Amino acid sequence: MRVKSVIIAVAIMLTVNLFAGDFINIDGVSTEIGKKRAAFFNNKLSSLKSESKVKKLKVVNGLFNRFIRYDSDMKIYKKKQFIATIEETVLSMSGDCDDYAMAKFQALKFLGFKNNELILLLSIKNGIKHIKLVAKAENRFYVLDNSNREFRVLRKKEKNQIDNKFLKSEVFEDLISKKKRRMS
């Protein structure tokens, strides 16, 4: 029996700090290794500022997939569900699928993508939930996923299921802003 993947589209309209300089504020990092990790990501992302949107998508997807290790929230934070900030993901160099997706989302915002060009896509297959980022560039939708490291165009079947479903998620927005306030 073939089980269909249920895809629910949720756009995250975050009021992310409009990055004044660096992607990750090194001043807030307490360890030397943390400062080196933050500087590495800052340098990599800053070098992409003048590149095409598609190149930014490819590099951001590869960067996070290569350097961030997949681990469950329970293993990293001792909690069943924990939505990490970009700083927490980069400093721990690990995260689950929502941490990858949010880190990529925030990196692309830093690189000039607008909210209406980014969408977090939740898929449920065989009862297992998975979140990936979908980004629009040059009139195409691209998938940035940690479980399938291949950078690809969104399949027509997937696109038909998400067209015109860019919805504001105030719950998620509140979670991120509360975390940012706690960290300041």
C-alpha positions in Angstrom: 0.0 0.0 0.0 1.3 3.4 -1.0 1.2 6.0 1.7 0.9 9.6 0.4 2.9 12.3 2.0 0.7 15.0 3.5 2.2 18.4 3.0 1.1 21.4 5.0 2.5 24.8 4.1 3.3 27.3 6.8 5.1 30.5 6.0 7.0 32.1 8.7 6.9 35.8 8.7 9.5 36.5 11.3 10.5 39.9 12.4 14.1 38.9 12.3 16.5 41.6 13.3 17.6 43.3 10.1 21.2 42.4 10.5 23.2 45.4 11.0 26.6 43.8 10.3 27.4 40.2 11.0 24.9 37.3 10.7 25.8 36.1 14.2 26.8 38.7 16.8 30.2 37.5 18.1 30.1 39.8 21.1 27.4 37.6 22.6 29.5 34.4 22.2 31.4 33.4 25.4 33.9 30.7 24.2 36.8 30.9 21.8 35.5 27.9 19.8 32.1 29.6 19.7 33.6 32.8 18.4 35.5 30.8 15.7 32.3 29.0 14.6 30.4 32.3 14.5 33.2 34.0 12.5 33.3 31.1 10.0 29.5 31.4 9.3 29.7 35.2 9.2 32.5 35.1 6.7 30.9 32.5 4.5 27.5 34.3 4.4 29.0 37.8 4.0 30.9 36.5 0.9 27.6 35.6 -0.7 26.0 39.1 -0.5 26.6 39.9 -4.2 25.9 36.5 -5.6 22.7 35.4 -7.5 19.8 34.2 -5.4 20.1 30.6 -6.8 23.8 30.6 -5.8 22.9 31.9 -2.3 20.4 29.1 -2.0 22.9 26.4 -3.1 25.6 27.6 -0.8 23.4 28.1 2.2 21.9 24.7 1.9 25.3 23.0 1.5 26.9 25.1 4.3 24.4 24.1 6.9 24.0 20.5 5.7 27.8 20.0 5.8 28.7 21.7 9.1 25.6 21.1 11.3 25.1 17.5 12.6 21.6 16.1 12.9 20.6 15.3 16.5 17.3 15.2 18.3 16.2 18.0 20.6 16.2 15.4 23.4 19.8 14.7 22.9 20.9 18.3 22.5 18.7 20.2 24.8 17.1 17.4 27.0 13.6 18.5 25.8 11.1 16.8 23.5 10.7 19.9 21.4 13.0 22.9 21.3 13.2 25.5 18.6 16.8 26.7 18.5 18.0 30.2 17.5 20.6 30.4 14.8 23.2 31.1 17.5 22.2 27.9 19.4 22.4 25.8 16.2 25.8 27.2 15.1 27.4 27.1 18.5 26.3 23.5 19.2 26.9 22.6 15.5 23.8 20.4 15.7 20.1 20.5 15.4 17.0 18.7 14.2 15.1 19.4 11.0 13.3 22.5 12.3 16.7 23.9 13.5 18.2 23.4 10.0 15.2 25.0 8.3 15.2 28.0 10.7 19.0 28.5 10.4 18.7 28.5 6.6 15.7 30.8 6.8 17.6 33.3 8.9 20.7 33.0 6.7 18.7 33.8 3.6 17.0 36.7 5.3 20.5 38.0 6.1 21.3 37.7 2.4 18.3 39.8 1.3 15.5 37.3 0.8 12.0 38.6 1.6 9.5 36.8 3.8 7.3 36.0 0.8 10.2 34.2 -0.9 10.6 31.7 2.0 8.3 29.1 3.3 8.8 26.3 5.9 7.1 23.1 4.6 5.9 20.5 7.0 5.5 17.0 5.5 4.0 14.1 7.4 4.8 10.6 5.9 4.0 7.4 7.8 3.3 9.5 10.9 6.8 11.1 10.9 6.9 14.9 10.7 9.7 16.7 8.8 10.3 20.4 8.1 12.3 21.7 5.2 12.7 25.2 3.7 11.3 26.1 0.3 12.6 29.3 -1.3 11.6 31.2 -4.4 14.2 32.5 -6.8 14.1 33.4 -10.4 10.4 32.3 -10.7 11.1 28.8 -9.4 10.8 27.1 -6.0 13.8 25.4 -4.5 14.0 22.8 -1.7 16.6 23.2 1.0 16.4 20.1 3.1 18.7 18.4 5.6 17.5 14.8 5.1 17.9 14.9 1.3 21.1 16.8 0.7 20.4 17.3 -3.0 19.6 20.9 -3.9 16.6 20.7 -6.2 13.6 22.4 -7.7 10.3 21.8 -6.0 8.4 19.1 -7.7 5.2 20.1 -9.6 3.1 17.9 -7.3 4.6 19.6 -4.2 4.2 23.1 -5.7 0.6 22.5 -6.5 0.0 21.7 -2.8 1.6 24.9 -1.5 0.7 27.6 -4.1 -1.1 30.5 -2.5 -0.8 29.1 1.0 1.7 31.6 2.4 0.2 32.1 5.8 1.5 34.1 8.8 2.4 32.0 11.8 2.1 34.2 14.8 2.7 31.4 17.2 6.1 30.7 15.6 6.9 34.4 15.4 6.2 34.7 19.1 8.4 31.8 19.9 11.4 33.3 18.1 10.9 36.8 19.5 10.6 35.4 23.0 13.9 33.4 22.6 15.6 36.5 21.2 14.5 38.5 24.2 15.7 35.8 26.6 19.1 35.7 25.0 19.6 39.5 25.1 
